[in-house]
Amino acid sequence: MIKVLLLTLAIVGLAVLLLGVKIFFVKGGRFPNTHIHDNPEMRKRGITCARDKEFYNN
């Protein structure tokens, strides 16, 4: 049981490390912003966020 737990923790730790390579090892690295209003292609197509309409257009 302990072996399975340690193996699981090692796999999860490796996954977190690999997902955060850019964050941990690149100076000024950060996660990409995936919000709709920050995406130039979405703005060009006129696609907006419903939350933005709800909060900012009142």
Kinemage of the C-alpha trace (Angstrom):
@kinemage 1
@onewidth
@group {chain A} dominant
@subgroup {mainchain}
@vectorlist {calphas} color= white
{ca met a 1} P 0.000 0.000 0.000
{ca ile a 2} L 2.825 2.411 0.862
{ca lys a 3} L 4.525 1.657 -2.474
{ca val a 4} L 1.379 2.601 -4.395
{ca leu a 5} L 1.015 5.815 -2.397
{ca leu a 6} L 4.634 6.820 -3.012
{ca leu a 7} L 4.353 5.987 -6.715
{ca thr a 8} L 1.181 8.060 -6.959
{ca leu a 9} L 2.801 11.014 -5.215
{ca ala a 10} L 5.816 10.766 -7.517
{ca ile a 11} L 3.634 10.719 -10.645
{ca val a 12} L 1.535 13.669 -9.457
{ca gly a 13} L 4.681 15.606 -8.518
{ca leu a 14} L 6.217 14.940 -11.927
{ca ala a 15} L 3.016 16.050 -13.671
{ca val a 16} L 2.935 19.319 -11.702
{ca leu a 17} L 6.603 19.929 -12.455
{ca leu a 18} L 6.142 19.289 -16.173
{ca leu a 19} L 3.040 21.485 -16.361
{ca gly a 20} L 4.938 24.310 -14.688
{ca val a 21} L 8.253 24.114 -16.589
{ca lys a 22} L 7.785 27.566 -18.114
{ca ile a 23} L 6.674 29.032 -14.787
{ca phe a 24} L 9.464 27.527 -12.710
{ca phe a 25} L 12.432 27.778 -15.062
{ca val a 26} L 11.852 30.814 -17.308
{ca lys a 27} L 12.481 34.244 -15.856
{ca gly a 28} L 9.199 36.145 -15.973
{ca gly a 29} L 7.362 32.985 -16.971
{ca arg a 30} L 3.650 32.822 -16.281
{ca phe a 31} L 0.618 30.828 -17.277
{ca pro a 32} L -0.973 31.980 -20.540
{ca asn a 33} L -4.047 34.152 -20.145
{ca thr a 34} L -6.935 32.277 -21.729
{ca his a 35} L -9.680 34.786 -21.013
{ca ile a 36} L -11.714 35.738 -24.063
{ca his a 37} L -11.265 39.512 -23.811
{ca asp a 38} L -7.460 39.129 -23.922
{ca asn a 39} L -7.482 37.070 -27.117
{ca pro a 40} L -7.020 39.276 -30.215
{ca glu a 41} L -8.469 36.623 -32.549
{ca met a 42} L -11.690 36.454 -30.510
{ca arg a 43} L -11.987 40.249 -30.434
{ca lys a 44} L -11.459 40.389 -34.197
{ca arg a 45} L -14.362 37.971 -34.672
{ca gly a 46} L -16.586 39.921 -32.282
{ca ile a 47} L -16.769 37.126 -29.718
{ca thr a 48} L -17.067 38.485 -26.203
{ca cys a 49} L -17.445 37.094 -22.733
{ca ala a 50} L -20.940 36.975 -21.252
{ca arg a 51} L -19.511 37.960 -17.884
{ca asp a 52} L -17.974 41.108 -19.378
{ca lys a 53} L -21.307 42.085 -20.891
{ca glu a 54} L -23.068 41.468 -17.600
{ca phe a 55} L -20.641 43.438 -15.411
{ca tyr a 56} L -19.303 46.207 -17.641
{ca asn a 57} L -22.215 47.226 -19.872
{ca asn a 58} L -24.670 48.162 -17.126
